[in-house]
Amino acid sequence: MTDRPIDEPGKYSGDRHEPFQPIEHQVSTAPFDPGTVEQMTAAQERYYQASQWMMMWWRFRKHRLAVASGVLLLIAYLSIFVSEILAPYGLETKNTQFIYAPPQSVHLFHEGEFIGPFVYGYTFTLNMENLKREYAPDPERIERLRFFCSGDDYEFWGLIEADFHLVCPAQGGSFFLFGTDRLGRDMLSRIIYGARISLTIGLFGVAVSFVLGVIIGGVAGYYGGIVDNLSQRLIEIMRSLPHVPLWLALSAILPVNWSPILIFFGITIICLLYTS
């Protein structure tokens, strides 16, 4: 190999390659935009920027059964605010002439003629073999239902006396959509009133359990040591006891002068506190 003379800096004499040219160094002063690296569609951008609650809501809306159940549950909870208005009869109203009456069907047409919402009246006979009343609809007794009407008196939420109802039976007629019980009380009205207690007692019991759990757990975690050990051992002892006898014993200490509603609340709260 022979040395090649250099004619000019950066260029060799007799070299077959192109002359060396320095690369110009450029620095962009524009702010960096991550979106320019990977372009996302509008749907992708909406998904990645959504909060956790928003993604839960989207997932919930895709489940049709869950949406339908949620709507029914919402309607049930809204109904507890106006239970007295929705119930055709009062809570303690007794129709002694209709004991164990079967449900009445609502009709709109009678013999091809539109009449509006109505029910057929009852006819009953006493079965002398079993001494039971046997009811049958009487097509000759058309009892039209009344809407936004005055009916049985009640105390709205135990505070305001009123008699306004959404639907009432015809004057001198009956309207037992779910039938009656052994005292002649309307089962539909009883269910509407009972829904208020059944739906609210769960929320109330969970709230009490949550507050007690936070207090006991917070005290045990803060102080630790003997306080934590005592609380844990006490909970383990309570959990080891049989449920039913303990519930019976605790419910027996409730005052005998309490109303059935208060007793139901007390027993339910005791059960929730014990199981939590």
Residue pairs with C-beta under 8 A, 6 or more apart in sequence:
4 12
4 13
4 14
4 15
5 13
6 12
6 13
7 13
10 19
10 20
10 21
11 19
11 20
40 48
47 55
50 58
60 66
60 67
60 70
61 67
76 195
76 199
77 199
79 86
79 192
79 195
80 195
80 196
80 199
80 200
83 192
83 193
83 195
83 196
84 154
84 155
84 156
84 157
84 162
85 156
85 164
85 165
85 166
86 165
86 166
86 192
87 165
87 186
87 188
87 189
87 192
87 193
88 151
88 165
88 166
88 167
88 168
88 169
88 175
88 177
88 186
88 188
88 189
89 95
89 151
89 152
89 185
89 186
89 189
90 151
90 152
90 153
90 154
90 189
91 154
91 189
91 190
91 193
92 185
93 152
93 185
93 186
93 189
94 183
94 184
94 185
95 101
95 174
95 176
95 180
95 184
95 185
95 186
96 183
96 184
97 184
98 122
98 135
98 174
98 176
98 180
98 184
99 133
99 180
99 182
99 183
99 184
100 132
100 133
100 179
100 180
100 181
100 182
101 122
101 124
101 133
101 135
101 174
101 176
101 179
101 180
101 184
102 135
102 176
102 179
103 176
103 177
103 178
103 179
104 119
104 120
104 122
104 137
104 174
104 175
104 176
104 177
104 179
105 119
105 120
105 137
106 117
106 118
106 119
106 145
106 177
107 115
107 117
107 118
107 119
107 120
108 114
108 115
108 116
108 117
108 118
109 115
110 118
110 139
110 142
115 142
115 144
116 144
116 145
117 144
117 145
117 147
118 142
118 143
118 144
118 145
118 170
119 143
119 145
119 169
119 173
119 174
119 175
120 137
120 138
120 139
120 141
120 142
120 143
121 137
121 138
121 141
121 142
121 143
121 173
121 174
122 135
122 136
122 137
122 138
122 141
122 174
123 135
123 136
123 137
123 138
123 141
124 133
124 134
124 135
124 136
125 133
125 134
126 132
126 133
126 134
127 133
127 134
141 173
143 169
143 170
143 173
143 174
143 175
144 170
145 167
145 168
145 169
145 170
145 175
146 167
146 168
146 169
146 170
146 171
147 166
147 167
147 168
148 164
148 165
148 166
149 164
149 165
149 167
149 168
150 163
150 164
150 165
150 168
151 163
151 164
151 165
151 168
151 169
152 163
152 165
153 161
153 162
153 163
154 161
154 162
154 163
155 161
155 162
156 162
167 175
168 175
169 175
175 186
176 186
176 187
176 188
177 188
178 186
178 187
178 188
178 191
179 187
180 186
180 187
181 187
181 190
197 261
197 264
197 265
201 264
201 265
201 268
201 269
202 272
204 265
204 269
205 268
205 269
205 271
205 272
205 273
206 272
208 269
208 272
208 273
209 272
209 273
209 276
212 273
212 276
213 276
216 231
219 227
219 231
220 227
220 228
220 231
220 232
221 228
238 274
243 274
243 275
246 274
247 267
247 270
247 271
247 274
250 267
250 270
250 274
251 263
251 266
251 267
251 270
254 262
254 263
254 266
254 267
258 266
